[in-house]
């Protein structure tokens, strides 16, 4: 049997409980004033009623039980087929993919010094694997990105592929607002970019000072890949359907390489820019 608690001891316990309750209430008030309470979802996990897409992808070869399996991680210089598969947690080849930007699979290849950019669209074999011709013209390490969507979830997996030989890295070009591409001038019309904030990246294409008619490409007016200098983080970019304009969030200060692709006269062109991002 439990013994009775003396009245003086009970009074002390009740007094201590009151002090604890008051301290807890004060802490809650301070936390609410500092927006530390759980009443508002973190922007990293909520956006317009659903999970927010991570602005940085492609840093891992495996993610969410999916793995990019390159058939080879070393190869010689020149043009040859690149073979790979996407495997699940059991090691089985994934066969079903969503159609994103009019394609079920996009492959982006870039040398570690952010040269040799290629955006390719592979062919899927009967066994679910993929292949596409790729040209790796200079020795060095290339980053191969598989950009796709499964079950309405965009994903980008990355793996390194090495081309043997003496490596001579190229310095990243300084930021500029205009570049010449195939007899045209491509200008970056957006302003300064700040880390952690969504930026609007606009482009204008002219020839001899006159606007060039840009044709639809991959379901929009153009396609943009943004890679961060150093780790080659692959940024998620939202295209504008009607204008050569994109929205992207730069997660950190530093320099990024922007690869803009657009179509004129039935031909796809690529313009590259260096974007400096401040804190």
N, C-alpha and C positions, 0 to 999 in steps of 0.2 A: 504494500500500500504506500501511496505517496503521503509524506508528512505535510502538515500545514506550514505555510510560509509566514514568519513573524511580520506584523504590520509595519514595523520600522524598516525592515528589509524591502518589503513590497513598495513602500513609498519611495525609497531610493531608486528602485528599478524603474518605477513609472517616471520619475524625474529624469533619469538618464535617457529613457526612450523619447521623452519630449524634446530633449536637446538634440538627439540624433535626427528626429523628424524635422526639426527646424533647420538644421544644417543641410539636410537633403533638399529641402525646399529652396534654400538660398542658392545651393549649387545648381539646381535646375533653372532658377531664374537667370543666373549668370550665363549658363550654357545657352539658354534661349536667346539672350541678348547678343551673344556672339555667333548665332546661327550654327550652334553645335548640336542642336537637338535633332531627333530622327524624323521630324515632321516633313522635311523636304527631301526628295530623292536626289542623290548625287548626280550631277550632270554627266559623270562618266558612265552611269548605268541607266539613265532615263533620258529620252528625247522624243517628244511628240507621241507619247503613249507606248513606246517600245524601247528596246535596248539600243544604245547608241553604237554606231559602227566605230571601231577603233581607228583613229586617224593614222596609226602606224601599223603596217603589216609587212610580211616578207622577211622578218628577222630570223625565223625558225624554219627548219626543214620539216618539223612535225608540230601540229597544233590541233587541238580538239579531236584527238584520235585519228587524224589524217596525216599521211606522210608523203612527201614528194620523193619518189624513188627514181633517181637518174640511172640509166643503164650503164653509164660510164662517168667517172669524175675526172679523167684525164684523157686528152686527145691531141692529135696533131693540128697544125695550122691548116687553114683552108676551109672549103665548103663540104659538109657532109651532114647526114641526118642526125638529129638529136632525138633520142628515144627516152621516154620516161613513162611512169605510171603513178597514179594516186592510189595509195593503199590505206585500208582501214586498220583498226586496232588489231584485227586478227591476221593481218598481212594479205588479205584478199584485195584484188584490184577493184576499185570503185568504177562503175560504169555509167551511172546516171548523174547528169549535171544539168543545171538550169541554163537557160539561154540568157546571157548578160551582154549588153552592147552588141546584140545580134549574133554572138558567137557563144559556143558552149565551153570553149577554152581559149585563153589568151596566154601567150608566152612572151615574156620580156627578157632580153639578154643585154647585160651591160658589163663592160670591163670595170674592175674595181676603181680605176681612176675616172670613171664615168665617161669613157669613150666607147666606141663600138656599139652604140645603142641599136637594138633591133626589136621590133614588135611583130610577132609571128602568130599565125593561126594554124595549129597542127591538125592532123587527121587522126581520127580514132580507129584503131584496128578492131578486129572481131573479138580479141581477147580483152578489150578495154584499155589497152595501152595507147600511147600517143607517139607520133613522130612528126618531125618537121625539119626541112633543110635549114641549116644555120651556118653563117660564115664567121669564123673566128680567125681574123687575119693577123693578129699580133700575139706574141707570147704574153702570158700573164694569167691572172685569175679572173674569171668571169662569174657574175652572179646570174643564175637562171631563176626566174620567177614564174611560177604557175599561178595564174590569176583566174579564178573561177567562182562559181556559186553552187552550193548544194543545199536543198531544202530551204530555199530563199535566204540563205546566209552567205554573203560574199566572203571569200577567203583568198589569201595570197600566201603561198609557201615558197621558200627560197633555198637554193643549194648552190654550192660553189663548183665550178668546172675549171680545171687548170689546163692551159696550153703550154707545153714545155718550151723552153728557150730563154735566152737572155731578156730580162724584163726592163723596159724603160718607161717609167710612169710619166704621164703628162700632167702638168699643173692645171687645175681647174681655171677656165677663163674668168676674167673679172666680170662682174655684173654689167650688163648693158641693156639698153631699152629697145634696140633694134638689131636685126641680123639679116643678111642677104641669103636667100634660098632660091635656087633655080630661077634666077632672073627676077625674083620678087623681093620686096622688103616686108619683113614681118616685124611689127612693133608690139612691145608689151605695154599696154595702156594703163595697167593698174598702178596703184600707188605703193607706198611702203607696206611691208608685212611685219607683223608682230607675233612673237611666239605665244602659243596658247589661244590665239584668236583666229576665227575664220576669216580668210582673205578672199577677195574676189579678184580673179586673174583674167583680164581681158586682153585680146589680141586683135590686131588689125593687119590685113594683108593688102598690099598695094603693088602695082606695077607702073612705073613711070609716073608716080604720083596719083594714079587712079585706083579706086577700090577694085579688088578682084572678087569675082563671084565664087564663093566657097560652097562646094557641093556637100550634101550630107555624107557623113562617114561614121560607120558603126552606130547608127541610130541617133546621131547628133550632128552638130556642125563641125565637130572636131574631137580629137581624143588627146588627153594629156596624162603623162606619167611624170610624177615628181619623186626624185630620189635624194635622200639626204647624204651629204658628203661624209665620208668616214665609214659608217656602218651600212650604208645604202638602204636605209629604211624606206619602204615603199608606201607612199602616202595615198590615202583614199581620196579621190577627187570626184566631185559631182559636176557633170557637164550641163550646160544650158542647151536645151533642145533647139533653140531658134537663133542663138548668137554664138560667136566664137568666144565664149566666156565660161569660166569654171569657178567653183568654190572649193577651197582646200583649207585645212587647218594645219599650220606648221607647229609641231609639238615642242620645238626647242629653237633657241637662237643658233645661228650658224649659216652655212651656205647650202643651197639645194640646187639641183640641176633639173630644169624643166624641159621635157621633151614634148613639144607640140606636134601633132600630126593632123593634117588637113588635106582635103582633096580638091583639085582643080583640073578640069579637062580630063577627068577619068583617072588621074594619076595622084598618088598619095605622096605628100612632101613632109619632111621632118625639119623643124626648127628647134634649136636648143638654146636655152637661156640659163644663166646663173642668177639665182635669186638670193639676195642677202636678207636674212631675217633677224630683226633686233629683239632684245628682251622686252 
